[in-house]
Amino acid sequence: MSFSISNSNPRLFVIAVIALLAALFGSTVLARQVFIATGDFLPEAEIVRLQRASEKPCLFSEYGKQNEALYKFELYRAAKPDIVVLGSSRVLEMNQKQFNAPFINLGRVLTDIKRGDSAVEELLKIHKPKFMLIGLDQYWFNPNWHEAGVAKVKLTSSDPNDPRAILRLASLVAKQSLWSEAWRALWHGPECHLGISAKRYLSGHAADGYRYYGDMVTSGVTPADFKFAETLSRVGTGDRRFERGEAVSDEQFTYLLAMHKRLEAEGVEHLFFFPTFAPAAVAAMEKDGRYTYIRKLEDRIFAEGLPFANPRDEHLTDCDVLDGFHLGDSGQVRQLGLLGKATPSFGQFLNWSEVERVSAPGMMPIQYVVEDLGLKPRDFLGLGCSWAR
């Protein structure tokens, strides 16, 4: 014979359900307030205000909101810079120190060339920069890449009442034992750094849009791309942005042309370039021999007469990268210098003393993490790099 509280005492059952719902609601409201206090659920404009008011690097991690485009647009709105770099996470290691004019890094705004024209349109409604540097991820133009999204850049604010976002952050706190950060924030309110992950790992975006990867040395976790294991696996299987291809996608290329034509019509000088992969990844792709679409893409860009530069860094090594996919400070700044020398109209905006300093032998892919945040270097990829000794 089955027995439950619902059939033995219906009134008690109703009370129990109400109590359970009340407890769930109360814990959700409390969690929401905690994550407002940590900075995760603050409005983007308020995050930017606090960052710009700080005299020291004030980092923001986006683990709760997951809407970096709107956040970057708010940085852009507040600064109204002369120079911007637009692209994916592969351009994030450019910062204000490297330029002699107001600069904002809009990395992660453009994660697909489909969004290029939309992103430019929305940016120019706010402000017209003097120069726009645009990183093009090679795989965007591969017809075998199937991650391409919608053609409109997402600029809607995330909802702090969204239970999914609350649960995602609560899970992060529980799994990584971030209780002390949550408790301090609950008592002291929003203070730099903003975002619970930024507080613990010193990893996040600064007020100029640059990304500090403090977690490379603070998390104590072996990265997935240790000794390029993940990147080389991707190349070996030809997936996850390393899809093989022989031709250039005509459809995707039309989005690049539309973006260029809008910038040209608005009189915004611009320069396209390819962020490079780690030498180990490039060597694996060349050995595979089935990535010919990349060379054809470069040839087609030149044939269309687009403003483009792709100088090869002969001195780039695997010790200049964050992983097989992303250049670190030393590698990105060297590429920046090569772009400036190849295109003087862009080079005039560079702070050449800083470019040359960070381009010097022995400089680190986490140079600014060490200098600005006072963290000790760690050979996070296990490559035996001299800078980590």
Helices and strands as residue ranges (DSSP letters): H 5-8, H 10-38, H 44-53, H 68-79, E 83-87, G 89-91, G 96-98, E 103-107, G 113-115, H 116-126, E 131-135, G 138-141, H 163-176, H 179-188, H 196-201, E 203-205, E 211-213, H 215-218, G 226-228, H 229-237, H 250-265, E 269-273, H 279-288, H 293-303, G 318-320, H 329-342, H 344-347, H 352-359, H 367-373, G 386-388
